[in-house]
Amino acid sequence: MNDSLERGLVARYIDAYNAFDIDGMLAVLAPDVRFENWAGGEMTASSDGIDAFRALAEQAKEMFSQREQRIASLAVAGDGLLARIDWRGTLAVDIPGGPQAGTELALSGESEFGFAGGRIVRIVDRS
């Protein structure tokens, strides 16, 4: 594992996420990337492959007028990296039965990143 290369990939991914730059996010992902989002112990979204990831990212982009991930810590965990994340965002749309557009949300969680071939091959977000 090349720790500095992988930390750089994570930084580029998060910078692109914060800028709503989906092409920038995809640029550091492997074609067969696996993504999972877990909230409260339940999987709320998943994708296999870069095209499915793009579709999820496009959908998420429309939900927020502003969003930001900040890395509180980043450490080696097994064969990857584990980032402790502070996240905040402002909804751009009303959530049926939930918060309305303009509502500010904040979460803390972690993101697990796996790597192969100089790319991110796995992202597992937990909040």
C-alpha positions as a Markdown table, in Angstrom:
| # | Residue | x | y | z |
|---|---|---|---|---|
| 1 | Met | 0.0 | 0.0 | 0.0 |
| 2 | Asn | 1.4 | 3.4 | -1.0 |
| 3 | Asp | 0.0 | 5.5 | 1.9 |
| 4 | Ser | 0.7 | 8.9 | 0.4 |
| 5 | Leu | -0.8 | 8.0 | -3.0 |
| 6 | Glu | -3.9 | 6.7 | -1.4 |
| 7 | Arg | -4.3 | 9.6 | 1.0 |
| 8 | Gly | -4.0 | 11.8 | -2.1 |
| 9 | Leu | -6.8 | 9.9 | -3.9 |
| 10 | Val | -9.1 | 10.3 | -0.9 |
| 11 | Ala | -8.3 | 14.1 | -0.7 |
| 12 | Arg | -9.0 | 14.5 | -4.4 |
| 13 | Tyr | -12.3 | 12.5 | -4.1 |
| 14 | Ile | -13.5 | 14.6 | -1.1 |
| 15 | Asp | -12.5 | 17.9 | -2.8 |
| 16 | Ala | -14.5 | 16.9 | -5.9 |
| 17 | Tyr | -17.4 | 15.8 | -3.7 |
| 18 | Asn | -17.5 | 19.2 | -1.9 |
| 19 | Ala | -17.3 | 21.0 | -5.3 |
| 20 | Phe | -20.2 | 18.9 | -6.7 |
| 21 | Asp | -17.7 | 17.8 | -9.4 |
| 22 | Ile | -18.9 | 14.3 | -10.3 |
| 23 | Asp | -16.3 | 13.9 | -13.1 |
| 24 | Gly | -13.6 | 14.7 | -10.6 |
| 25 | Met | -15.0 | 12.1 | -8.2 |
| 26 | Leu | -15.1 | 9.5 | -10.9 |
| 27 | Ala | -11.5 | 10.3 | -12.0 |
| 28 | Val | -10.1 | 8.6 | -8.9 |
| 29 | Leu | -12.4 | 5.6 | -9.0 |
| 30 | Ala | -11.8 | 2.1 | -10.5 |
| 31 | Pro | -14.3 | 1.0 | -13.2 |
| 32 | Asp | -15.6 | -1.7 | -10.8 |
| 33 | Val | -15.9 | 0.5 | -7.7 |
| 34 | Arg | -18.2 | -0.7 | -5.0 |
| 35 | Phe | -20.1 | 1.9 | -3.0 |
| 36 | Glu | -22.2 | 1.4 | 0.1 |
| 37 | Asn | -24.0 | 4.0 | 2.4 |
| 38 | Trp | -25.1 | 2.9 | 5.8 |
| 39 | Ala | -27.2 | 5.0 | 8.2 |
| 40 | Gly | -28.2 | 3.7 | 11.6 |
| 41 | Gly | -27.0 | 0.2 | 10.8 |
| 42 | Glu | -29.1 | -0.1 | 7.6 |
| 43 | Met | -27.8 | 0.1 | 4.0 |
| 44 | Thr | -29.5 | 3.0 | 2.4 |
| 45 | Ala | -27.7 | 3.0 | -1.0 |
| 46 | Ser | -25.3 | 0.9 | -2.9 |
| 47 | Ser | -23.8 | 0.6 | -6.4 |
| 48 | Asp | -21.4 | -1.6 | -8.3 |
| 49 | Gly | -19.4 | -0.1 | -11.1 |
| 50 | Ile | -18.6 | 3.4 | -12.1 |
| 51 | Asp | -21.8 | 4.0 | -14.2 |
| 52 | Ala | -24.0 | 3.0 | -11.3 |
| 53 | Phe | -21.9 | 5.2 | -9.0 |
| 54 | Arg | -22.4 | 8.1 | -11.4 |
| 55 | Ala | -26.1 | 7.7 | -11.3 |
| 56 | Leu | -26.2 | 7.8 | -7.5 |
| 57 | Ala | -23.9 | 10.8 | -7.4 |
| 58 | Glu | -26.1 | 12.7 | -9.9 |
| 59 | Gln | -29.1 | 11.9 | -7.8 |
| 60 | Ala | -27.4 | 13.1 | -4.6 |
| 61 | Lys | -26.1 | 16.2 | -6.3 |
| 62 | Glu | -29.7 | 17.4 | -7.0 |
| 63 | Met | -30.7 | 16.9 | -3.3 |
| 64 | Phe | -28.3 | 19.5 | -1.8 |
| 65 | Ser | -27.7 | 23.2 | -2.5 |
| 66 | Gln | -24.5 | 22.9 | -0.4 |
| 67 | Arg | -22.6 | 20.1 | 1.1 |
| 68 | Glu | -19.2 | 19.5 | 2.7 |
| 69 | Gln | -17.2 | 16.6 | 4.0 |
| 70 | Arg | -14.4 | 17.3 | 6.4 |
| 71 | Ile | -11.9 | 14.7 | 7.4 |
| 72 | Ala | -11.5 | 14.7 | 11.2 |
| 73 | Ser | -8.9 | 11.9 | 11.0 |
| 74 | Leu | -7.5 | 9.5 | 8.4 |
| 75 | Ala | -5.7 | 6.3 | 9.3 |
| 76 | Val | -4.6 | 3.0 | 7.9 |
| 77 | Ala | -7.2 | 0.3 | 8.5 |
| 78 | Gly | -6.5 | -3.2 | 7.2 |
| 79 | Asp | -5.7 | -2.9 | 3.5 |
| 80 | Gly | -7.3 | 0.6 | 3.1 |
| 81 | Leu | -7.9 | 3.9 | 4.9 |
| 82 | Leu | -10.5 | 4.9 | 7.4 |
| 83 | Ala | -11.6 | 8.5 | 7.5 |
| 84 | Arg | -13.6 | 10.0 | 10.3 |
| 85 | Ile | -15.9 | 12.4 | 8.6 |
| 86 | Asp | -17.9 | 15.5 | 9.7 |
| 87 | Trp | -20.5 | 16.2 | 7.1 |
| 88 | Arg | -23.0 | 19.1 | 6.7 |
| 89 | Gly | -25.4 | 20.0 | 3.9 |
| 90 | Thr | -28.4 | 22.1 | 3.0 |
| 91 | Leu | -31.3 | 20.4 | 1.3 |
| 92 | Ala | -32.3 | 21.7 | -2.1 |
| 93 | Val | -35.5 | 19.7 | -2.2 |
| 94 | Asp | -38.3 | 18.8 | 0.2 |
| 95 | Ile | -38.0 | 15.2 | 1.5 |
| 96 | Pro | -41.5 | 13.6 | 1.5 |
| 97 | Gly | -42.5 | 13.2 | 5.2 |
| 98 | Gly | -39.2 | 14.7 | 6.3 |
| 99 | Pro | -37.3 | 17.9 | 6.3 |
| 100 | Gln | -38.0 | 20.7 | 3.8 |
| 101 | Ala | -35.7 | 22.4 | 1.3 |
| 102 | Gly | -33.4 | 24.8 | 3.1 |
| 103 | Thr | -33.0 | 22.6 | 6.1 |
| 104 | Glu | -29.4 | 22.3 | 7.3 |
| 105 | Leu | -28.2 | 18.8 | 8.2 |
| 106 | Ala | -25.1 | 17.7 | 10.1 |
| 107 | Leu | -23.7 | 14.2 | 10.6 |
| 108 | Ser | -20.6 | 12.5 | 11.8 |
| 109 | Gly | -19.5 | 9.2 | 10.6 |
| 110 | Glu | -16.7 | 7.3 | 8.8 |
| 111 | Ser | -15.8 | 6.4 | 5.3 |
| 112 | Glu | -13.7 | 3.3 | 4.5 |
| 113 | Phe | -11.7 | 3.4 | 1.3 |
| 114 | Gly | -10.2 | 0.4 | -0.5 |
| 115 | Phe | -7.6 | 0.6 | -3.3 |
| 116 | Ala | -6.2 | -1.3 | -6.2 |
| 117 | Gly | -4.3 | -0.3 | -9.3 |
| 118 | Gly | -3.8 | 3.3 | -8.2 |
| 119 | Arg | -7.6 | 3.9 | -7.9 |
| 120 | Ile | -10.3 | 3.7 | -5.2 |
| 121 | Val | -12.2 | 0.4 | -5.6 |
| 122 | Arg | -14.4 | 0.5 | -2.5 |
| 123 | Ile | -16.1 | 3.2 | -0.5 |
| 124 | Val | -18.3 | 2.4 | 2.5 |
| 125 | Asp | -19.9 | 5.3 | 4.3 |
| 126 | Arg | -21.4 | 4.9 | 7.7 |
| 127 | Ser | -23.3 | 7.4 | 9.8 |
